[in-house]
Amino acid sequence: MMKYLYTIIMLLSLLSCKSSEPLTTVTNFNVDKYVGKWYEIGRFPNKFEKNLECVTADYQLKSNGKIAVTNSGQTPDGKIKTAKGTARVPDSEHPGQLKVTFFWPFSGDYYVIDIDDDYSVALVGSPSRKFLWILARTKTIDNESYLALLQKAKELNFDETRMIKINQDCSK
C-alpha cells in the first residue's frame, strides 16, 4: 500500500512540473458533458500504470461541484487496481485546466488539450509534457482519429513517439 501511495505522490509531483512553453487547453470545456466512463486508448508509459491494460477512468459530478475520479486497470494476472481521487476546475477562465488529487494535499495538473464536439474522444496531458493520454467513450477508435490526436500532441511539443496503445480486450 505504501508503495502505491508513494507512486501517486511521485505522479502528482511530476504532473505539477511546468514546461517552459505553456500548454493550451480547450476553452469551452463542459464538465457535465465530460462526466462518465472513458477508456484509455493510449498513454505515455508511466510507473503508476505500469503493465495495466483495460484501463478506464470514470468521472462523476459531486454535489459540491467537484468531480469524483475512479481509475481502474487490470494487471497481467487479472487483478484489478483502482485509484480514487477528486478533480476540480480551479479557474473558471480556464475550464480545461483541472487539478486532480489522489492523495491529499498533493494535486497534479490534468489538462484537456483536445476534445471532439460530441465528447467521445479526448487528448489529455500535463504541462510538463511527461504525461499524455488518448481517451474515448468506446474501447477503440479509428486509426485516422488516433493519428490526428498524435499529430496534435506533436504540434504541442509532446514526444508522440512515446505513446503506447492500450489493450482494452480483457476479461472484466
ABEGO torsion letter per residue (X at the ends): XAAAAAAAAAAAAAAABBBABBBBBBAABBAAAABEBBBBABBBBBAAABGBBGBBBBBBBBAAGBBBBBBBBBBAAGBBBBBBBBBBBABAABAABBBBBABOABBBBBBBABBBAAGABBBBBBAAGABBBBBBABABBBAAAAAAAAAAAAAAGBBAAABBBBBABBBX
